[in-house]
Amino acid sequence: MAFGRQHGGSGSQRLPNKMDARTEISPPRLIKSLRGFNLLPAIVFMSTRRRCDEAVAELAGDKSQRADPDRQASRKGIFDDFAIEHPEVKDHKHAAIIVRSGVAAHHAGHIPSWKLLIERMMSAGLLDALFATSTVAAGVDFPARTVVISNADTRGNDGWRPLTTNELQQMTGRAGRRGRDNVGFVILTPGQFQNPRRIAELLRSRPEALESKFRSTYTSLLNLLDAFGNFDQVRSIAEKSYAFWAVTRTSRDVRSGSGKGGPSNDRIWLEFERRANVLGHYGYIDLENETVTEAGKWLADLRIDRPLLVGEALRDGIFDELTPAEAAGLMASVAADAERSYGELRASRHMLDILADFEDIVLSVSSIEWKNGLAPVQEINYSAAAAAERWTAGMTWDELADRTRAEEGDLVRLLSRTGEALRQLANLSASNPAASALAAEASNRILRDPVR
């Protein structure tokens, strides 16, 4: 079932709500059909990373797919040139497939250099098909003649959910190459989670409202208070934010009967007040005089996730006796998402003791936050700490990927994020020179190829 790029003529009254999963089209059959109708190159959006990789493997094993020696030679040239600067791509599990078959999988599980190689080949017009998850639609610009939608749902950290209008428009917006195609094509394929009627409705829907990223964090409060001198000025700045305006408009709509409901705009300032009380408890803010203390000034310079935990660990002396690998492990434990697994490696016994001491700080901060009406901080991530500790201590990339059994792309993001957090800590040379030097050494060790 196909839609033009203009999304016209959908015939929504005749569209079924669901498609029979038994009619699902295999990747080799799909690509062969698209080739027959001159609809390549195509981006095929699939539900999971694993399904993207499986689709590429299925196509590589299908001997009936058409081969083009000239395009193969061009791909080989790009690959060889790229591998000089990024040698890690030579060991990628799909290295031979992308050169021979001209198909690739693009998702967050692959290392950044591999995705960059794919983007170069796609931009050069040398790939027939790209199998991707829906997240690749935002922020990456490589249009194709055809976009294939295999699911009306997407899978996130919290399980399956329907695609949003914005997500679908990002995906379908890749259809049609500027200067080469008069029209782009969007094709729906049968599958267990396909819903043509839902897709047609989304294509006709207006985009969802913008969501403000303004948040009342410890760092933003410290910096605003230090810059403007009192809480009244901080509140005035908060009220100029898009988030405050959006909530105010929602409240006004509710009062006039034109909205469905929404929180009071006091919520935004109340969050700041609660965080101010927590910072006051730990001595980072002088609440009576409405000033940032010296400790608060250096904490404000920590542009990292959960700075209060790291600040209390510094003040408690946890960093005083750490090795660079242990410092990396500790920072990774808070830099990582608490619920994400980074594999099956275990941290060293000493690292586990360090994390146990750090847990005491987490519990203390959580208790004070809870008393002040804030959601407690998330738990620390032990698997992230183990991966960062071993990598910073000198483990090779191949061994790390093999022993953790984690996706390489996930490992790269974790280690990059940890390295950047360590760099932030290294900037505290005036207030804590020992911890600064330790963090600088740890960041240099962790940000090595292919992470840097």
RONUMI-688886 format. One line per 5 residues: number of its first residue (from 1); for each residue x, y, z of C-alpha. Coordinates in nm, 4 decimals. Example, Ala and Ser with C-alpha at 12.3 -4.5 7.8 and 13.67 -1.06 7.14 Angstrom:
BEGIN
1) 1.2300:-0.4500:0.7800  1.3670:-0.1060:0.7140
***
This chain:
BEGIN
1) 0.0000:0.0000:0.0000  0.1602:0.3277:-0.1096  0.1077:0.6967:-0.0440  0.2574:0.9794:-0.2480  0.4829:1.2287:-0.0749
6) 0.1899:1.4723:-0.0722  -0.0046:1.2116:0.1264  -0.3094:1.2454:-0.0954  -0.5697:0.9960:-0.2055  -0.5419:0.7646:0.0911
11) -0.8986:0.6295:0.0698  -0.9117:0.6030:0.4476  -1.2663:0.4605:0.4620  -1.1469:0.1451:0.2913  -0.8298:0.1018:0.4929
16) -0.8222:-0.1893:0.7397  -0.7362:-0.1288:1.1041  -0.4885:-0.4160:1.1162  -0.2979:-0.6314:0.8712  -0.2534:-1.0042:0.9012
21) 0.0942:-1.0793:1.0410  0.1069:-1.3952:0.8271  0.1312:-1.1786:0.5164  0.4518:-1.0092:0.6341  0.6918:-0.9577:0.3431
26) 1.0465:-1.0861:0.3814  1.3280:-0.8323:0.3284  1.4601:-1.0053:0.0110  1.1124:-1.0106:-0.1432  1.0510:-0.6498:-0.0402
31) 1.3720:-0.5179:-0.1980  1.3187:-0.7222:-0.5138  0.9671:-0.5774:-0.5479  1.0872:-0.2217:-0.4900  1.3590:-0.2702:-0.7515
36) 1.1029:-0.3991:-0.9998  0.8993:-0.0794:-0.9632  1.2066:0.1478:-0.9698  1.1540:0.2475:-0.6053  1.5138:0.2154:-0.4812
41) 1.6992:0.3404:-0.2846  1.4721:0.2863:0.0140  1.4813:0.3446:0.3855  1.2927:0.0655:0.5580  1.1858:0.1537:0.9102
46) 1.1662:-0.1498:1.1367  1.0589:-0.2015:1.4953  1.3827:-0.3067:1.6647  1.7590:-0.2929:1.6233  1.7728:-0.6702:1.6078
51) 1.5196:-0.6845:1.3244  1.7242:-0.4312:1.1252  2.0370:-0.6447:1.1578  1.8468:-0.9622:1.0715  1.7035:-0.8004:0.7575
56) 2.0525:-0.7117:0.6355  2.1730:-1.0669:0.6995  1.8732:-1.2129:0.5119  1.9418:-0.9949:0.2095  2.3127:-1.0795:0.2128
61) 2.2278:-1.4494:0.2042  1.9801:-1.4190:-0.0833  2.1673:-1.5142:-0.4012  1.8842:-1.3938:-0.6236  1.9514:-1.0268:-0.5478
66) 2.0990:-0.8335:-0.8394  2.4717:-0.7498:-0.8188  2.6374:-0.4468:-0.9769  3.0182:-0.4822:-1.0016  3.0753:-0.1116:-1.0667
71) 2.8796:-0.0059:-0.7575  3.0541:-0.2734:-0.5541  3.3904:-0.1311:-0.6604  3.2810:0.2197:-0.5648  3.1652:0.1014:-0.2221
76) 3.4938:-0.0817:-0.1743  3.6849:0.2374:-0.2539  3.4881:0.4436:-0.0018  3.5214:0.1699:0.2588  3.8991:0.1354:0.2193
81) 3.9557:0.5109:0.2324  3.7313:0.5494:0.5354  3.9004:0.2596:0.7184  4.2371:0.4366:0.7060  4.1067:0.6973:0.9488
86) 3.8605:0.4669:1.1273  4.0196:0.1174:1.1321  3.7560:-0.0176:1.3716  3.5025:-0.0440:1.0872  3.7059:-0.3252:0.9295
91) 3.6014:-0.5547:1.2164  3.2323:-0.4664:1.1987  3.0077:-0.7689:1.1546  2.8498:-0.6145:0.8425  3.1723:-0.4941:0.6791
96) 3.1649:-0.7504:0.3974  2.7878:-0.7192:0.3532  2.7797:-0.3444:0.2935  3.0460:-0.3674:0.0229  2.9091:-0.6769:-0.1498
101) 2.5325:-0.6278:-0.1148  2.4829:-0.2523:-0.0842  2.2479:-0.2762:0.2137  2.3004:-0.1649:0.5730  2.1414:-0.1372:0.9159
106) 2.1473:0.2008:1.0884  2.0525:0.2266:1.4551  2.1847:0.3324:1.7946  2.3469:-0.0055:1.8553  2.6249:0.0593:1.6014
111) 2.9389:0.2595:1.6717  2.9377:0.6212:1.5433  3.2086:0.5646:1.2806  3.0068:0.2824:1.1235  2.6996:0.5025:1.0990
116) 2.9103:0.7783:0.9433  3.0359:0.5315:0.6809  2.6774:0.4324:0.6011  2.5746:0.7950:0.5645  2.8596:0.8604:0.3212
121) 2.7663:0.5637:0.1055  2.3978:0.6563:0.1144  2.4737:1.0176:0.0196  2.6854:0.8909:-0.2705  2.3887:0.6863:-0.3972
126) 2.5665:0.3556:-0.3488  2.3224:0.1790:-0.1144  1.9989:0.0156:-0.2280  1.8402:-0.0147:0.1137  1.8868:0.1108:0.4640
131) 1.7099:-0.0716:0.7485  1.6621:0.1653:1.0396  1.4695:0.2193:1.3601  1.2389:0.5210:1.3820  1.4903:0.7180:1.5890
136) 1.7183:0.7593:1.2863  1.4560:0.9778:1.1172  1.5422:1.2756:1.3376  1.8761:1.4485:1.2975  2.0129:1.2477:1.0034
141) 1.9736:1.3793:0.6517  1.9913:1.1149:0.3817  1.6716:1.1095:0.1779  1.5769:0.8131:-0.0388  1.3328:0.7628:-0.3246
146) 1.1110:0.5483:-0.1046  1.0350:0.5148:0.2647  0.8845:0.1886:0.3868  0.6856:0.1856:0.7120  0.6555:-0.1631:0.8582
151) 0.4872:-0.0725:1.1902  0.2358:0.1785:1.3214  0.3939:0.1281:1.6640  0.7449:0.1858:1.7915  0.9368:0.0278:2.0737
156) 1.0892:0.2497:2.3428  1.2385:0.2070:2.6890  0.8905:0.1528:2.8326  0.7725:-0.0982:2.5721  0.5516:-0.0606:2.2657
161) 0.3597:0.2591:2.1923  0.1947:0.4136:1.8841  0.3973:0.6374:1.6545  0.3321:1.0075:1.7050  0.2475:1.2493:1.4256
166) 0.5874:1.4172:1.4558  0.7723:1.0837:1.4384  0.5821:0.9703:1.1309  0.6366:1.3035:0.9570  1.0094:1.2787:1.0279
171) 1.0116:0.9309:0.8754  0.8043:1.0100:0.5671  0.9979:1.3332:0.5153  1.2935:1.1224:0.3995  1.0988:1.0161:0.0871
176) 1.2126:1.1916:-0.2291  1.5656:1.3055:-0.3165  1.6007:1.6753:-0.3873  1.6907:1.7353:-0.7522  1.6499:1.3673:-0.8465
181) 1.2909:1.2628:-0.7719  0.9776:1.4473:-0.8755  0.7882:1.2613:-0.6058  0.8808:1.0463:-0.3089  0.6923:0.7326:-0.2116
186) 0.5755:0.6059:0.1265  0.4849:0.2373:0.1338  0.3142:0.0450:0.4131  0.4013:-0.3221:0.4402  0.1933:-0.5851:0.6212
191) 0.2950:-0.6892:0.9698  0.1811:-0.7654:1.3216  0.1914:-0.4011:1.4334  0.0785:-0.2396:1.1095  -0.2347:-0.0239:1.1085
196) -0.3057:0.1537:0.7755  -0.6005:0.3514:0.9108  -0.3901:0.4849:1.1980  -0.1061:0.5806:0.9588  -0.3506:0.7629:0.7279
201) -0.4903:0.9576:1.0246  -0.1425:1.0564:1.1397  -0.0467:1.1759:0.7922  -0.3438:1.4148:0.7952  -0.2911:1.5284:1.1546
206) -0.1287:1.8490:1.2704  0.2096:1.8117:1.4438  0.2065:1.7742:1.8210  0.2720:2.0858:2.0251  0.6309:2.1748:2.1030
211) 0.7534:2.0605:2.4430  0.9829:2.2908:2.6356  1.3145:2.1439:2.7535  1.3433:2.4040:3.0294  1.3911:2.2225:3.3604
216) 1.4332:2.3413:3.7170  1.7630:2.1665:3.7906  2.0164:2.2202:4.0683  2.2653:2.3601:3.8172  2.0204:2.6049:3.6574
221) 1.9061:2.7300:4.0004  2.2635:2.7836:4.1252  2.3673:2.9680:3.8106  2.0552:3.1868:3.7992  2.0783:3.2762:4.1672
226) 2.4500:3.3516:4.1401  2.3898:3.5716:3.8347  2.0813:3.7645:3.9530  2.1292:3.7762:4.3285  1.7881:3.6866:4.4728
231) 1.4956:3.4482:4.4311  1.2582:3.7144:4.2984  1.4877:3.7720:4.0027  1.5246:3.3976:3.9450  1.1454:3.3621:3.9414
236) 1.1189:3.6501:3.6950  1.3604:3.4709:3.4599  1.1697:3.1423:3.4970  0.8465:3.3177:3.4046  1.0038:3.4242:3.0742
241) 1.0633:3.0630:2.9712  0.8574:2.8875:2.7047  0.7671:2.6223:2.9615  0.6086:2.8833:3.1886  0.4241:3.0425:2.8950
246) 0.2926:2.7062:2.7744  0.1634:2.6084:3.1183  0.0082:2.9526:3.1656  -0.1703:2.9239:2.8318  -0.2971:2.5768:2.9233
251) -0.4317:2.7049:3.2545  -0.6011:2.9982:3.0793  -0.7627:2.7592:2.8294  -0.8947:2.5471:3.1148  -1.0488:2.8476:3.2856
256) -1.2168:2.9520:2.9602  -1.3430:2.6004:2.8998  -1.1395:2.5497:2.5808  -0.8796:2.3127:2.7190  -0.8766:1.9620:2.8602
261) -0.6906:2.0475:3.1777  -0.3369:2.1202:3.2865  -0.1128:2.1990:3.5843  -0.0841:2.5398:3.7462  0.2105:2.7529:3.6405
266) 0.3145:2.7624:4.0102  0.4472:2.4117:3.9542  0.7525:2.5437:3.7695  0.8540:2.7789:4.0501  0.7619:2.5282:4.3228
271) 1.0189:2.2884:4.1749  1.2857:2.5579:4.2077  1.1845:2.6275:4.5695  1.2109:2.2612:4.6601  1.5550:2.2335:4.5022
276) 1.6636:2.5487:4.6817  1.5681:2.3868:5.0145  1.7754:2.0785:4.9334  2.0757:2.2888:4.8311  2.0306:2.4925:5.1491
281) 2.0339:2.1758:5.3585  2.3732:2.0790:5.2143  2.5185:2.4287:5.2371  2.5350:2.5136:4.8679  2.2901:2.8023:4.9127
286) 2.2509:3.0461:5.2017  1.8718:3.0527:5.2109  1.8456:3.3436:5.4564  2.0626:3.5747:5.2467  1.9566:3.4241:4.9124
291) 2.3148:3.3754:4.7978  2.5236:3.0946:4.6513  2.8011:2.9799:4.8852  3.1574:2.9053:4.7739  3.0713:2.5351:4.7644
296) 2.7679:2.6171:4.5519  2.9809:2.8154:4.3057  3.1950:2.5170:4.2150  2.8950:2.2842:4.2152  2.7321:2.5180:3.9609
301) 3.0289:2.4567:3.7303  2.9603:2.0813:3.7230  2.7523:2.0600:3.4026  2.6744:1.6919:3.4495  2.3800:1.4702:3.5313
306) 2.3038:1.4532:3.9033  2.5711:1.7033:4.0139  2.4584:1.6960:4.3771  2.5630:1.3313:4.4114  2.9064:1.3997:4.2645
311) 2.9464:1.7139:4.4760  2.8699:1.5239:4.7958  3.1092:1.2443:4.6918  3.3849:1.5051:4.6482  3.3128:1.6623:4.9860
316) 3.2975:1.3185:5.1484  3.6460:1.2330:5.0168  3.5398:0.9357:4.8034  3.7560:1.0589:4.5126  4.0674:1.0998:4.7294
321) 4.2044:0.7467:4.6909  4.0645:0.6406:4.3535  4.2569:0.5186:4.0515  4.1641:0.6658:3.7110  3.9718:0.3472:3.6261
326) 3.7765:0.3644:3.9509  3.6995:0.7328:3.8982  3.5648:0.6452:3.5540  3.3544:0.3651:3.6999  3.2089:0.5946:3.9652
331) 3.1203:0.8668:3.7141  2.9710:0.6104:3.4747  2.7424:0.4818:3.7497  2.5646:0.8200:3.7613  2.6098:0.9223:3.3962
336) 2.4232:0.6139:3.2713  2.0485:0.5609:3.2677  1.9680:0.3575:3.5762  1.7510:0.1014:3.3927  1.9836:0.0307:3.0975
341) 2.2106:-0.2737:3.1099  2.5638:-0.2414:2.9789  2.6427:-0.6082:2.9842  2.7560:-0.8943:3.1967  3.0952:-0.7740:3.3239
346) 3.1350:-0.7457:3.7004  3.3173:-0.4555:3.8599  3.6293:-0.5302:4.0634  3.5842:-0.5988:4.4344  3.7331:-0.2602:4.5266
351) 3.5054:-0.0871:4.2766  3.2067:-0.2566:4.4411  3.3215:-0.1286:4.7817  3.3484:0.2244:4.6382  2.9988:0.2001:4.4926
356) 2.8662:0.0770:4.8277  3.0073:0.3897:4.9957  2.8578:0.6008:4.7194  2.5186:0.4361:4.7775  2.5198:0.5884:5.1285
361) 2.5383:0.9337:4.9671  2.2609:0.8419:4.7228  2.0366:0.7340:5.0109  2.1117:1.0518:5.2068  2.0336:1.2810:4.9138
366) 1.7227:1.0797:4.8245  1.5939:1.1137:5.1797  1.6333:1.4928:5.1820  1.4761:1.5236:4.8366  1.1809:1.3121:4.9461
371) 1.1258:1.5302:5.2523  1.1187:1.8359:5.0276  0.8666:1.6927:4.7829  1.1118:1.5944:4.5068  1.1306:1.2584:4.3356
376) 1.4394:1.0820:4.4755  1.7443:1.0393:4.2541  1.7630:0.7251:4.0443  1.9714:0.4308:4.1531  2.3284:0.4089:4.0296
381) 2.4153:0.1726:3.7458  2.6581:-0.1053:3.8429  2.6897:-0.2541:3.4941  2.7901:0.0871:3.3579  3.0519:0.1216:3.6318
386) 3.1997:-0.2184:3.5460  3.2231:-0.1451:3.1730  3.3840:0.1973:3.2279  3.6277:0.0651:3.4889  3.7559:-0.2175:3.2670
391) 3.7789:0.0004:2.9546  3.9671:0.2777:3.1360  4.2012:0.0200:3.2912  4.3112:-0.0852:2.9413  4.0761:-0.3591:2.8196
396) 4.0651:-0.3777:2.4396  3.7488:-0.2794:2.2561  3.6953:-0.6269:2.1111  3.7234:-0.7859:2.4557  3.4936:-0.5269:2.6118
401) 3.2267:-0.5796:2.3453  3.2632:-0.9570:2.3683  3.2570:-0.9857:2.7467  2.9796:-0.7341:2.8104  2.7660:-0.8635:2.5215
406) 2.6281:-0.5104:2.5024  2.5553:-0.3206:2.1819  2.8678:-0.1378:2.0679  2.6756:0.1843:2.0081  2.5407:0.1770:2.3636
411) 2.8920:0.1282:2.4994  3.0274:0.4179:2.2946  2.7550:0.6523:2.4200  2.8107:0.5475:2.7811  3.1876:0.5923:2.7654
416) 3.1638:0.9216:2.5735  2.9148:1.0559:2.8254  3.1371:0.9439:3.1141  3.4467:1.0953:2.9549  3.2704:1.4298:2.9098
421) 3.1536:1.4203:3.2739  3.5134:1.3579:3.3822  3.6238:1.6574:3.1763  3.3734:1.8702:3.3648  3.5212:1.7461:3.6908
426) 3.8709:1.8229:3.5615  3.7711:2.1900:3.5335  3.7579:2.2170:3.9147  4.1344:2.2658:3.9380  4.1085:2.5693:4.1694
431) 3.8666:2.4185:4.4223  3.9858:2.0565:4.4178  4.3183:2.0134:4.2351  4.3644:1.6456:4.3271  4.0233:1.5391:4.1986
436) 4.0724:1.7604:3.8927  4.4016:1.5904:3.8008  4.2512:1.2448:3.8576  3.9507:1.3248:3.6376  4.1726:1.4646:3.3622
441) 4.3796:1.1456:3.3508  4.0693:0.9256:3.3588  3.9051:1.1207:3.0747  4.2163:1.0884:2.8594  4.2171:0.7120:2.9103
446) 3.8462:0.6607:2.8479  3.8196:0.8832:2.5390  4.0348:0.6690:2.3104  3.9372:0.5051:1.9824  3.6696:0.4141:1.8984
451) 3.5075:0.6205:2.1760  3.6605:0.9611:2.1051
***
